[in-house]
Amino acid sequence: MPGTKEGMLSAADVRHQVGPVTDHTLLAILDCKPSREELEMATRYLSGEASEESRIEHPMTGKVAQICDILRADALYAEEEE
């Protein structure tokens, strides 16, 4: 499994999932120490891809909510989503 030891995501893993973001955003996401699933869920929420069932099973709380907030504040990510 790609990433750093102990299952932590690498910078490359994050960039692959979320696309272009500033270095500050990348570091903020890595500081959250999200799982691959948490990162994927956050990006699905922001892109509108998460189904109602997914939103119930994986509410936007904790790390998912943190990542969403971090990504919403990133100008590069916002440009990519438009």
N, C-alpha and C positions, 0 to 999 in steps of 0.2 A: 504494500500500500504506500503510495507516495506521501511525502510529508516528513516531518522530523521525527525523532524518536518519541516513544510513548504515544503515538497516534496524533500528535499535534500537527496542525496544518502548517505548511511552509508559505512563504511569500508567493511563490509560484502557484501553489494551490489556490490561494485567495484570488490572485489576479486572473487565473483561469476561470474561476467561478463567477466573479463579479465584473470582470473587464477592467478598463482603465480607471484607475483611481490615483489620487495623490499619495505620495509616500507617507504623509501624516495619517491619512485614512487607513492605509495598509497597516501601519504600525498600531493604530488604535484597534483595528479588528484583531490583529494577532495578540494584542494585550488582553483581549477578552477570552482568549484560548477556547474558541468555539470548536465544536465537532464539525465534521463535514456536513452532517445532517442539519445542524443549526445554521450554518452558513448558507446552505442550499435553501432552507426554509425562508430565511430572511430575504434572499434575492427573489424567491417565488412570490412572497408577499408584495414586495415593491414592484414587481413586474405585473402583478395582477393575475399570475398563473395559479395561485393556490386555490384549490377548490374549497367550497364551504366545509366539506368533510375534513380536509386537511387543516383548515383553520380551527376546527373544533378539536381535532386530535393533537394539534401542535399550536396552541395559542401563542400569540405574539407577546411573550413575557421573557424575562431573564435575558439571556444572551441574544436570543433572536431579536428582541426589542432593541437591545443596545446596538446591535449591528445595523438594524434598520435606521436608527437615529444617526449613526455614524455615516452611513451611505447617503442619507437624505441631505446631509450637510456638505457633501463633497461635490464641488462644481464639475469635475470631470465625469463623475458617475451620472449626475443629473443631465449633462449634455448627451451622454450615450443613450439614456433612456428616452429622450425626446424623439 
